[in-house]
Amino acid sequence: MTQQQKAVLQGLAELYPNAGPELHFTNPFETLVATILAAQCTDARVNMVTPALFRDYPDPAAMAKAEPEEIFPYVKSCGFKSKAANIVAASRMIVEKFGGRVPDTLEELTQLPGVGRKTANVVLAFSFGKAAIPVDTHVFRVANRLGLSDARTVEETERQLMALIPESDWSQAHHWLIWHGRRVCHSQKPDCEHCALKSFCKSACQGRMINPKADAKRRARERKQGVSC
Ligand code: SF4
């Protein structure tokens, strides 16, 4: 780890000492469902719909008996009918294949409909206490911009962060990056002017619009030319 990467992680820790999950859940099933719903939706919106959903369908067995059409009205404000279908299909597989308990391995979790690597890692990290770094769009973007990773895919980002950061900090580092991405380092118009980590940032844009693809291309070009902004 370079001195700069150490300073970035230290800076994030100081900026977000209380960083933690913003989704509400109390058990692995709720974590799984809430995380499926959170795709392309805000955590605040998900937190508005899950209390009624979990009240009426509190476990995989209850959810497995429902039809997607019954579930959709609960979750429609989170978008996509496919989310309701995936929640029901995942619950049925949990009942039929995993004895009614949410599995606790990446391999098993990613067999569930609608569950990709990021969702599986959220469940592993926050419901089973396993070491994992879930990489979502915020983690991918902010880690790249701050020089903690230099990756083109979320899988590559995950591997690079796991190699860089001590395992004991994986969970918190995930939250630091998400919190910075949500509060300051927005995708299209990051608030670079007020960013406390601006001096470490490869992509500091001084407030102009950042297009993520163009941003990656620019960084690649600058790497080739041996320059940075
Ligand atoms: S300087 Fe701008 S692009 Fe860099 S981390 Fe801060 S907000 Fe993000």
Boltz pocket constraint, residues with backbone or C-beta under 6 A from the ligand:
constraints:
  - pocket:
      binder: B
      contacts: [[A, 142], [A, 145], [A, 146], [A, 184], [A, 185], [A, 186], [A, 190], [A, 191], [A, 192], [A, 193], [A, 195], [A, 196], [A, 197], [A, 198], [A, 199], [A, 201], [A, 202], [A, 203], [A, 204], [A, 205], [A, 206]]
      max_distance: 6.0
